[in-house]
Amino acid sequence: MLRRKQQRHRPIGEDTRIAVNLTVKKLLSSPDQKELEFPSSYTAEERAYIHELARELGLKSKSRGKGTNRFLTVYKREGSTIVQADAVIKLQKHSKQGIYNLMQTFPLNHKECQDLLPPIERERPLNNDVNTNTKAMGRLNNSIPQVPQLKTNFDVLQFRKSLPIFNAREEILSALNNHQVIIIAGETGCGKTTQVPQYILEHYQQKHQPCRIICTQPRRLSAVSVAERVAFERDEKIGQTFGYQIRLESRVAPKTLLTYCTNGVLLRTLMGGDSALTTLTHIIVDEVHERDRFCDFLLIALKDALVKYRSLKLILMSATMDTSIFAKYFNKCVVINVPGRSYDVDVFFLEDILKMTGYMTKEMLVKKKEFLKWKDKQKTLESWKQYKPQHSNKSTKSEKSLLPAPILAQQSDPIPEKIKLEPWLIEEMDKSIFDAWVNGREDNFAQLLHFILSENVSVDYQHSETFITPLMAAAARGCINTTEQLLNLGANLNLRSANDWTALDWAKSRNHTECAELIEAYMKTYDCAVPNNELAHVTETSLSEEDKLLLDIYHHTFNDDNIDYDLLLELVFYIHLKMPAGSILIFLPGYDDIVTMKEKINAEDKKMNQGLRYNLFVLHSNMQTCDQKKVFKPSPQGTRKIILSTNISETSITIDDVVYVIDSGKVKEKSFDAISSVCTLTSNWISQACAKQRKGRAGRCRRGICYRLFSSIRYNNMQAYQTPEILRLPLQELCLYTKHLTSGNTPIAEFLDKALEPPSNVVTRNAVQLLKTIDALDPWEDLTELGSHLLDLPIEPRLGKMLLYAVVLKCLDPILTIVCSLAYKDPFILPSQPSQKRALTAARKKFATATYSDHMVVLRAFQGWQNARATGKERAFCEKNFISAPVMEMVVGMRTQLLGQLRASGFVRARSPGDIRDLNSNSENWAVVKAALTAGLYPNLIRVDREHMQLRTQKEVKVFFHPSSTLRDYPKSSRMTSAQTHCTNVQSLPCDWLLYEEMSRTGRFCHVKIVTAVNPLTVALFSGPARLPMDVIYEAEAVPESESDSEVDEFHEGTIFKLDDWVVFKLDPEAAQLFLHLRQKWNALFLRRMKAPNKAMSALDEKVINTLVTVITNEEQACGLQQPAGIGQRPRPLIVDYYPANVRRDDYSEVSPVFGLCYFCT
């Protein structure tokens, strides 16, 4: 039982009392300030006085640390992330014995102890002596310049001379003789990518001077295809004079004089030292207008290198005419403009497409009829606006903070869709909505809810005259409790009243802030995006009334944030069946869109064959079809090519016989929020410059047509140019590259400030801090052993760390699957119907199997998909579980690439020990897999505050589970509030620590996605820095009773382990020493593996791993966390009709003559 200290006089000075009182009372009076920290200079008596004062004023207080590092924090009960009760680790008896046996056999030696202390001064050797190899880093080979000995393919000579770039040949060569940097702005298809390097080689052959050229491309596929084309034009085999080099794949020889590579390969070459530039005469950076982050970063390094290497020539090539930003960056260098070779292209926008195809869905027909009555409805609604509410619903404080639970959890039966109602019921509903609108009383809304719940009336019922829904009425009258209930029942936020307003518009128009915030939070949290009404924000337009009406009808029935596959298919029919011969190029945002469209076209094969014969092709930067080269060949007579492509066909690849372009107007882009540290992959609208590029792909051989699946209004409101990647993506990877490219004393931020458009200081600072937190950089921003290996992995550094921990812990395969899923995108498809959303939640729960883990969901989904595919049940499995097969296929390709990189780096060996089987020996143990997850996800930790039933993070006072999380339980009835549900969720958690993948903020609400429960020992062992100070662990009882200042006596007993400023654990003294020794043994082992990945594990290493596995398994069981079966299941062979561009057939695959390619994931 706790002993309460008796009040006694505290002998402290009056000035201190006054100062403390004023400071603490200022905290109380400040609504924004949540915490107040007192420095370590205060005495124990002064700290004890502060504890008493805080208690009297209703505040909380807590002391942490010891001696000169003992700090005291006073905080408000609400709004602070501090959890009053210390986190406790209780080592099981068997765990203690296991650690004791390990330390008896292999005690900590002096070197291990010293290696694990934080460095007190900067170490210089690592920067110049990083343990890497050329193959792993993907650097260019070190050939020397030679005098070109070129051959000519006379079959294409006339074609080469017909290209527009040929007329600029002499101007280009003259500019290169007189300037170090030139820019070639050539329209797509002018021939610059294939011809300019050849002109330079021909010129040097005539002069009998040595030459060696590197030409960078933004994509792997374009580097390969262009190199093969140039070799063909020179009547050579690829890999001789002309070659390519991409990550994990190259076709070069010592005599190669022109190498096409990706921006990343050249960047990695420069990371090995700029001496590599001594063997080059020319560097060509192609497609600079795309502004990918590697390109912008490369330009910084090349600009600095040009000062040192005066003979090196740099050519920048762009497909857009706006080159001013590049010319200015390189001191107003020479710009050569080259026109394209395209014919005129006619452009049709969405309004034109709707008319020419006669596209009209059932929903559009209904909406058209409604629009005809629109004016009368608007008049009625205008009269409604005159009514003032006779009753004001004052919401309580607790109501204001509630977040509605989603529809899918409310009722066991599917919520009825709109059905035909009896005339009397329509009359009653219209009257009830009118009464609720006019009076705004709770009993009026209670009547509405009665009809919805008891009379089978849709929650989305719209008033016959005004189209007002119950939700609109509640929002317009500020009834927040009713608004929440209707949202719980699944009210549609996309519906509009007769004046084209949504429920959100009504709430805002009447200044009901709480209702508006509640609806906005629901929209963002549950992905309920309201379609934009394009015409609502346009003041001037040249559209006819007919076009306006057609667009209005369309946008009221379809959310153009998505791809309208049905309209797209109708347009394909129109072109294929009615238009003259010519290839069709369709621009789609991502691979899943491509697969969906391919399936739709194939399903209509009978109708398609009424016209010309057709061949369907797919182009994507991360995959390459087995017959990919055929897409570049002209179609046979009477056959039409239909090409489904991402933006790779925008500039990187030219298909000459394209006559028709269909532009969806979308592109898949990653974007990063520096504040929330959330990275998302979404389909965004392209820029006007991109739209022009896509239009230019038509009319290569004759007059062309471009069909844009967006309106002319949308086009006029698109941004002029796409946002550069360096401004919208996380910079951790580039920050690591910086340390390899710059002198050791150059700060990362200073280097990145040299970019064309530098990222903000906040983004750079956050990136550097995260790299320090995960041990990739030391306090001086130098690369650590871990950081040097993270450079080799083409994924985010934290995911790379997770993967390397999995290698050492020998649980590689499950982590490989999880990492690739996290790196790409969520494999689950969000359905549109409420009943389907409920089924999706059930599917996720089934995959989680009571493990309290969303990471398990991803793993089980992948394993289930592989099993279904192997047994021919893939389609049924995906439909039942709402899984995207294209996403899973991309995950397979990424797994293969990452495994290849681990082999190249030496972490995965060809033979045991250290082969793929050995590195999966602990894959069946979920506790070990979670250890690797913990290492990678730190500092993304959540602490359960049992006292207040809340989830807290280091920076957030209160967080909620995202609706997609399987850890979130849903209300059992519509009367159960989300706050009550949240408390129930927290109470049911088996342990006090959680990991999360990402956090998003919507107004006052903070949600965490992809969450996993983990035991406290795993957090303490695998979180935080590997190197910790000596006073990281201290005895709480070492503070004498007379000096103790804590208000809680339980603090006096036990030992404290301080991982960081927020994560602190309490253990018994014996357990603390054993735990610390085990942590040190593990981190010493991990550092050894990072320094020498090729070296086999010793008996000591194996013993440490075995002890770790035993201990964390014991603790997992003690927490009541389940050990699921089958998680270490080896991946099955996968048969596909394509292979990822990053997979080498000879290394990882066996070719099937029937199906294309068969390869294993590991």
C-alpha positions, -999 to +999 in steps of 0.1 A: +000+000+000+013+035-008+023+056+021+011+092+019+036+118+030+026+141+057+025+178+049+055+196+064+071+230+060+096+230+030+127+252+039+130+271+006+136+308-001+108+333-005+120+344-039+118+308-051+083+304-037+071+335-055+088+326-088+074+290-087+039+302-078+038+328-106+052+303-132+028+275-122-002+299-122+008+312-156+006+276-168-029+273-154-040+305-171-025+296-205-049+274-226-023+265-251+005+256-227+002+220-214+035+213-196+061+232-176+096+218-170+118+229-140+156+227-144+178+202-126+194+231-106+164+229-082+171+212-048+151+182-036+132+204-011+123+229-039+111+201-061+090+186-033+074+220-028+065+222-065+049+187-062+027+199-033+018+231-051+009+212-082-013+188-063-031+217-046-038+234-079-052+202-095-021+197-117+001+166-122+038+165-116+065+140-122+103+138-117+127+119-140+164+113-139+188+114-110+214+138-095+223+167-117+200+153-145+169+152-123+141+172-140+106+179-128+076+184-151+043+199-140+015+193-165-022+195-170-042+163-168-056+171-202-033+180-230-001+164-219+016+133-234+031+123-200+017+091-185+019+093-147+025+056-141+059+043-151+061+017-178+071-016-161+090-046-174+087-078-154+111-103-167+099-139-164+120-164-144+129-184-175+140-152-193+163-142-164+179-176-163+185-176-201+202-142-200+222-152-170+234-184-188+244-163-218+264-138-198+281-166-179+293-182-211+299-150-231+303-120-207+305-085-221+341-076-231+357-042-229+355-036-266+318-043-268+312-019-239+333+009-255+317+004-289+282+009-275+290+042-257+279+074-275+308+090-294+322+120-275+342+133-305+339+130-342+354+101-360+366+108-395+376+074-411+341+061-418+333+089-443+362+077-466+362+040-457+326+029-461+323-009-464+305-011-498+312-027-531+307-017-567+280-043-574+260-034-544+262+003-549+253+000-586+281+022-599+292+026-635+322+007-646+355+025-650+362+023-687+386+048-702+378+071-731+387+057-766+386+069-801+352+058-815+352+031-842+316+034-854+296+012-878+264+023-896+231+006-902+223+019-937+187+007-934+179+035-909+203+061-920+177+080-941+153+078-911+179+093-888+185+122-913+148+129-914+146+136-877+142+173-867+173+171-845+195+164-876+190+200-887+205+212-854+235+188-855+262+214-864+247+240-840+249+215-812+285+204-819+296+241-823+280+250-790+298+221-773+331+233-787+326+267-771+307+261-739+309+237-710+272+235-705+244+236-731+207+229-730+187+213-758+150+219-757+136+195-782+100+185-785+091+149-779+100+127-808+126+151-824+153+124-818+175+141-792+178+111-769+191+087-795+209+111-819+228+137-799+252+111-783+258+097-818+266+131-832+292+136-804+308+101-811+309+108-849+325+142-843+352+126-820+358+099-846+365+125-872+389+143-849+406+110-838+401+120-802+390+097-773+355+101-760+332+085-734+296+095-728+271+089-700+234+096-708+210+094-678+173+086-680+147+090-653+134+054-657+150+019-661+128+009-690+138+039-711+175+034-704+173-001-717+150+005-747+170+036-759+203+018-756+190-011-776+177+013-803+210+031-806+229-002-809+205-012-837+211+020-855+248+013-854+244-023-864+259-036-832+249-059-804+240-043-772+268-043-746+297-034-770+302+002-780+267+010-767+253-003-734+231+003-705+235+001-667+206+000-642+204-012-607+214-049-605+216-052-643+241-040-669+251-047-705+285-029-708+321-038-717+355-022-713+351-007-748+317+008-741+317+045-751+281+054-747+263+041-716+226+048-709+219+046-672+194+059-646+200+091-626+204+069-595+233+049-611+253+081-619+245+094-585+259+063-568+290+065-590+296+100-578+291+088-542+322+068-547+342+100-553+341+125-582+373+109-596+350+088-617+344+119-638+380+118-650+371+090-674+342+109-689+342+135-716+304+142-717+275+138-694+240+140-708+211+144-684+179+137-703+143+146-695+154+172-669+119+188-671+105+158-652+123+171-621+125+138-603+144+141-570+175+123-582+178+146-612+176+178-592+201+163-567+224+152-595+225+187-609+238+200-576+267+176-576+274+181-613+274+219-610+300+217-583+321+191-603+322+213-634+344+238-616+370+211-609+367+193-642+369+220-668+371+197-698+339+178-689+309+188-710+274+188-696+243+186-719+208+190-704+179+178-725+143+188-720+111+181-738+095+214-728+104+249-741+105+264-706+142+260-699+148+294-682+151+279-647+179+255-659+196+282-680+197+305-650+210+277-627+240+272-650+248+309-654+227+317-685+241+288-706+234+283-743+199+270-751+192+253-785+155+248-794+145+220-817+110+217-831+091+184-831+080+163-860+044+159-853+013+168-873-016+188-861-035+173-832-072+179-826-082+181-790-115+170-775-124+176-738-148+157-716-178+177-727-171+168-763-165+132-755-199+129-737-217+143-768-198+123-795-202+090-777-237+097-764-225+084-730-254+085-705-257+062-675-289+054-657-278+077-629-272+105-654-306+100-668-322+103-634-301+134-626-311+149-659-347+147-651-340+162-617-322+191-633-352+199-654-372+204-622-342+222-606-354+258-609-388+251-592-370+233-564-346+262-559-375+286-555-390+263-528-356+260-510-352+298-511-384+301-491-371+275-466-341+297-460-363+323-445-372+301-415-351+307-384-347+278-359-371+280-330-348+258-309-311+258-304-293+226-296-265+233-273-240+205-275-221+194-245-183+195-242-181+157-245-203+158-276-181+183-293-151+160-291-169+129-304-159+113-337-186+093-354-182+056-358-184+044-394-215+029-409-200-005-413-201-012-376-235+000-367-259-028-376-255-065-383-279-063-413-270-044-445-283-009-444-311-006-470-304+012-502-329+036-517-361+018-523-396+029-536-416+042-506-453+042-501-470+075-509-480+081-472-444+075-461-431+100-486-455+125-473-446+119-437-409+121-445-413+153-464-433+168-434-408+155-409-378+171-427-397+203-431-406+204-393-370+195-384-358+223-406-383+249-393-382+240-356-348+223-351-360+205-320-347+171-308-382+156-310-384+166-347-352+148-355-362+119-332-392+114-355-369+113-386-346+088-369-377+066-361-386+065-398-350+056-408-345+029-382-380+014-380-398+021-414-369+010-437-365+045-450-330+053-464-309+076-443-302+095-475-339+102-482-342+136-500-372+159-496-393+158-528-392+195-534-359+207-520-337+176-520-328+183-484-317+152-465-319+146-427-282+152-425-284+185-442-313+195-419-293+186-388-261+203-401-280+235-411-296+237-376-264+229-357-277+197-341-244+180-336-257+150-317-282+142-345-255+149-371-232+123-354-260+097-353-268+102-390-231+099-399-230+067-378-259+054-399-239+061-431-254+093-444-240+101-478-220+133-478-220+136-516-257+144-519-267+179-528-298+200-522-316+219-549-292+248-546-263+224-551-251+225-515-239+195-495-244+190-457-210+206-452-220+236-472-252+241-451-232+238-418-207+264-429-233+287-443-250+288-409-217+292-390-222+259-372-185+252-367-188+221-346-210+204-372-188+215-400-156+202-382-174+169-374-184+164-411-149+173-423-132+150-399-155+122-411-148+129-447-110+129-443-108+100-418-131+077-437-120+087-472-154+102-481-143+128-507-171+150-520-169+154-558-159+188-569-185+209-588-162+224-614-187+249-626-194+263-592-160+281-590-157+294-625-168+330-632-161+331-669-165+303-694-171+299-731-191+267-726-226+265-741-255+260-719-258+224-733-222+217-724-226+232-689-257+210-683-240+179-696-209+184-673-231+193-644-251+160-648-219+140-652-201+155-622-232+150-600-231+113-607-194+105-609-165+116-587-137+125-611-111+119-585-114+084-598-110+069-633-143+064-652-135+030-667-169+027-683-166+060-701-131+051-711-143+018-725-171+036-744-145+059-759-123+030-770-153+014-787-160+047-805-125+050-818-120+014-826-153+009-844-158+042-861-124+059-866-097+051-893-068+028-885-041+040-861-027+030-827-045+041-795-023+052-766-042+054-732-026+073-703-036+058-669-022+067-635-010+033-622-006-004-627-039-013-610-057+010-634-040-006-663-049-041-652-086-030-646-088-015-681-071-044-697-096-068-682-126-046-693-113-045-729-107-083-729-142-089-715-156-071-745-136-091-771-167-100-791-177-063-796-141-052-802-137-078-830-165-062-849-139-037-861-102-041-869-081-068-853-064-054-822-033-061-800-033-050-764+000-038-749+010-027-714+038-002-705+048+005-669+082+016-655+085-013-630+075-040-654+084-052-688+062-074-709+078-105-725+071-091-760+076-055-750+097-047-781+066-054-803+049-022-790+075-001-810+069-019-843+043-007-867+010-026-867+003-051-895-023-040-921-058-043-906-046-044-870-048-017-844-025-014-813-041-004-781-014+006-755-022+010-718+005+031-703+015+052-673+033+085-678+064+066-690+050+071-725+048+109-720+084+116-729+106+087-721+093+064-749+082+072-784+058+050-803+057+064-839+024+050-852+001+065-824-027+085-839-052+086-810-043+095-774-068+091-745-056+112-716-071+103-682-055+135-668-041+116-638-006+105-626+004+085-596+025+106-573+040+102-538+036+132-515+050+138-481+037+158-452+067+170-432+046+178-401+028+144-398+057+125-415+031+107-436+040+097-472+011+088-495+008+075-530-023+090-547-036+098-582-033+135-588-042+158-617-014+164-641-001+198-651-008+217-683+027+210-694+021+172-690-012+174-708+006+191-738+033+164-738+006+137-739-012+154-767+021+155-786+022+117-787-006+117-812+000+127-848+034+111-851+027+097-886-003+118-896-029+142-881-038+130-847-066+133-821-063+137-783-092+129-762-090+143-727-112+127-700-114+161-682-132+193-690-118+224-706-126+241-672-104+215-654-076+221-679-076+258-675-073+254-637-045+229-638-011+241-625+013+251-653+040+226-643+042+195-620+057+201-585+093+189-584+098+156-564+123+172-542+096+195-528+070+168-522+089+137-511+107+127-479+144+136-481+159+109-459+174+091-489+188+122-504+202+133-471+221+100-469+234+105-505+246+140-495+270+126-469+287+105-497+288+134-521+301+163-500+331+171-479+326+159-444+322+194-430+293+204-452+260+203-434+232+185-453+209+215-453+237+237-468+241+212-497+204+209-504+201+247-504+220+246-537+191+228-555+172+244-584+143+248-560+155+240-525+132+221-500+121+240-469+143+240-439+115+222-419+115+192-443+153+190-443+156+194-405+130+167-399+147+143-423+181+147-407+166+143-372+149+111-382+181+097-397+199+105-364+170+089-344+172+056-364+211+056-361+217+062-398+236+094-390+257+102-359+254+136-340+278+152-365+257+141-395+282+115-406+271+081-419+271+052-395+277+016-404+239+012-406+235+043-427+260+032-453+240+000-459+206+018-460+220+036-491+220+003-510+184-004-504+158+013-528+133+019-500+128+044-472+156+042-446+133+031-417+120+002-439+156-006-448+165-007-412+136-031-405+148-053-433+184-054-420+172-063-385+152-091-400+183-104-417+203-105-384+173-119-365+167-145-392+131-137-399+136-123-434+107-136-454+077-122-434+095-088-431+103-088-468+066-091-476+056-065-450+083-040-461+073-043-498+036-038-490+044-007-469+068+007-495+042+003-524+006+007-513-022-008-493-033-040-512-070-036-500-095-018-523-119+005-506-155-005-517-182+020-523-212+003-508-218+004-470-225-033-467-192-040-486-173-018-462-185-040-434-173-071-454-139-055-459-136-049-422-145-085-415-119-097-441-092-076-424-102-090-390-100-125-403-065-120-415-055-104-382-065-136-363-066-120-329-030-109-331-037-072-325-016-065-356-024-047-389+010-058-401-002-094-398-031-085-420-008-075-448+013-107-444-017-130-443-033-113-473-002-119-494+001-155-483-036-161-490-033-145-524-004-167-533-022-198-523-053-187-542-033-180-573-015-213-571-049-231-570-066-211-597-089-192-573-072-158-574-102-138-588-126-153-562-102-147-534-095-110-544-132-103-548-141-118-515-114-101-496-113-068-515-077-073-525-059-058-556-041-085-575-020-059-594-007-045-561+003-080-550+021-086-583+041-054-577+049-066-542+063-098-557+085-078-580+098-056-552+106-086-531+127-100-558+146-067-563+153-063-526+164-099-522+188-094-551+202-063-534+207-081-502+226-108-521+247-082-538+255-065-505+266-098-489+238-102-464+223-132-481+248-159-490+246-186-517+253-214-492+247-220-455+253-205-430+237-172-441+217-186-471+180-179-476+169-209-456+192-200-426+179-164-426+144-177-423+150-200-393+130-177-370+104-166-395+077-187-379+081-168-346+058-138-346+075-123-315+108-121-335+091-106-365+077-079-343+112-072-329+123-063-364+091-042-369+099-024-336+134-015-347+122-001-380+092+018-368+108+035-338+101+063-328+065+056-339+054+043-305+022+045-287+018+042-249-014+031-234-025+054-205-047+031-184-056+058-159-073+080-185-080+052-210-062+071-238-035+064-264-006+088-262+025+093-284+056+114-277+040+144-294+003+137-293-019+138-262-046+116-276-047+094-307-074+071-322-072+040-343-079+046-380-111+029-391-090+006-413-072-008-383-082-042-370-074-030-334-105-008-336-137-023-324-169-007-334-200+003-314-225-025-308-254-001-311-261+034-326-265+047-290-229+039-281-207+070-287-173+068-304-157+081-272-172+051-253-160+028-280-125+042-279-123+036-241-135+000-247-108-004-273-081+008-250-093-013-221-092-045-242-056-041-253-034-069-239-003-047-235+007-011-230+028-005-261+019-002-298+038+004-330+022+024-358+031+030-395+017+064-401-003+092-383-027+117-399-044+147-383-078+159-392-087+190-372-086+180-335-085+143-343-053+123-348-055+088-362-029+060-365-028+034-393-012+000-395-008-006-358+007-036-339+006-044-302+041-053-288+053-063-254+074-038-233+106-058-233+107-058-271+103-020-271+131-017-246+154-040-264+150-029-300+139+008-298+161+038-295+198+043-303+222+014-302+247+035-283+235+047-249+252+067-221+264+049-190+237+066-168+209+053-190+200+029-161+200+040-125+186+029-092+155+048-081+162+039-045+196+055-047+178+088-041+177+090-003+142+094+013+151+129+026+160+140-010+131+124-027+107+148-043+082+126-060+045+126-050+042+089-057+061+066-032+062+036-056+089+055-075+113+049-046+117+012-054+132-004-085+156+006-112+149+031-140+159+026-177+157+057-197+156+050-235+149+086-246+131+117-233+097+099-234+103+062-232+112+052-196+109+018-180+110+005-144+124-029-135+136-047-104+174-042-100+184-078-110+162-077-141+176-043-150+212-055-151+203-087-170+182-067-195+209-041-201+235-068-207+213-086-232+206-053-250+243-046-252+251-081-265+225-077-292+236-042-303+272-053-304+262-082-326+242-060-349+271-035-353+295-064-361+271-076-388+269-041-403+307-038-404+312-072-420+280-086-437+299-112-456+314-128-425+296-159-411+281-157-376+302-171-348+290-194-320+287-163-298+264-146-323+242-177-326+239-179-288+229-143-285+202-147-312+189-179-296+187-162-262+170-132-276+144-154-293+137-173-261+134-142-240+111-122-262+090-153-269+085-158-231+076-121-226+051-123-255+033-152-239+033-135-205+015-105-221-012-128-235-002-121-271-009-150-295+017-169-316-001-175-349+009-205-371+021-204-407+036-169-408+069-182-420+053-200-450+078-200-479+065-181-509+052-201-538+065-200-574+046-172-593+037-175-629+030-142-647+029-130-683+054-103-676+085-099-655+095-069-635+121-048-652+145-052-623+145-090-624+173-107-642+161-140-657+194-158-653+197-150-615+162-154-601+139-171-626+130-200-648+112-193-681+080-212-688+074-216-725+036-215-720+029-189-694+059-166-697+079-163-665+079-184-633+100-170-604+102-174-567+098-145-543+129-155-523 
